[in-house]
Amino acid sequence: MLALMSSPECIEPQRQARPVSKRGRAPEQVAFTRSELTRILGVYGHFVAAGEWRDYAIDCLSERAVFSVFRKASETPLYRIEKRPALARRQGQWMIVSMTGAILKRGHHLSQVLKLFDRQKLKLAT
């Protein structure tokens, strides 16, 4: 009996528990498409050229994708541009969140949400 228990066929390898979605599958990561990222980086580049922003971070999580904008890398993000596909039919999958956690703008289309930064571009130009 002892010989059977010590054989490698009886021992199962340890597996890490993966979170399971409601449908029984492992959740996939939400990510930005190339065109979405191009639009976001276009706005980011404008503010970098003006000297307002200096760093960014991209997080791809199971429920959302986040593009965080920093003045300095050691600080908290000034803005977070979030994509949450689960909210696409309700309030819109795009939102911009401020440093304090206040939601500044929500919408169904990225271009509509990024118009928030157009006002700030005008302030930089004057």
ChimeraX attribute file (.defattr): number of C-alpha atoms within 10 A of each C-alpha:
attribute: neighborCount
match mode: 1-to-1
recipient: residues
	/A:1	5
	/A:2	6
	/A:3	6
	/A:4	9
	/A:5	10
	/A:6	10
	/A:7	9
	/A:8	9
	/A:9	9
	/A:10	9
	/A:11	9
	/A:12	7
	/A:13	8
	/A:14	6
	/A:15	6
	/A:16	6
	/A:17	6
	/A:18	9
	/A:19	11
	/A:20	10
	/A:21	11
	/A:22	8
	/A:23	7
	/A:24	8
	/A:25	10
	/A:26	12
	/A:27	15
	/A:28	11
	/A:29	12
	/A:30	17
	/A:31	20
	/A:32	18
	/A:33	8
	/A:34	9
	/A:35	9
	/A:36	15
	/A:37	13
	/A:38	12
	/A:39	14
	/A:40	17
	/A:41	14
	/A:42	12
	/A:43	15
	/A:44	18
	/A:45	14
	/A:46	13
	/A:47	17
	/A:48	14
	/A:49	10
	/A:50	12
	/A:51	11
	/A:52	14
	/A:53	18
	/A:54	16
	/A:55	15
	/A:56	18
	/A:57	12
	/A:58	16
	/A:59	15
	/A:60	16
	/A:61	14
	/A:62	15
	/A:63	14
	/A:64	18
	/A:65	21
	/A:66	21
	/A:67	20
	/A:68	21
	/A:69	22
	/A:70	19
	/A:71	17
	/A:72	14
	/A:73	13
	/A:74	8
	/A:75	9
	/A:76	13
	/A:77	20
	/A:78	17
	/A:79	22
	/A:80	22
	/A:81	21
	/A:82	22
	/A:83	25
	/A:84	18
	/A:85	17
	/A:86	12
	/A:87	13
	/A:88	14
	/A:89	9
	/A:90	10
	/A:91	12
	/A:92	18
	/A:93	19
	/A:94	24
	/A:95	23
	/A:96	22
	/A:97	18
	/A:98	17
	/A:99	15
	/A:100	10
	/A:101	11
	/A:102	10
	/A:103	13
	/A:104	12
	/A:105	16
	/A:106	19
	/A:107	18
	/A:108	18
	/A:109	14
	/A:110	19
	/A:111	13
	/A:112	12
	/A:113	18
	/A:114	19
	/A:115	13
	/A:116	13
	/A:117	13
	/A:118	11
	/A:119	9
	/A:120	11
	/A:121	15
	/A:122	9
	/A:123	9
	/A:124	12
	/A:125	7
	/A:126	5
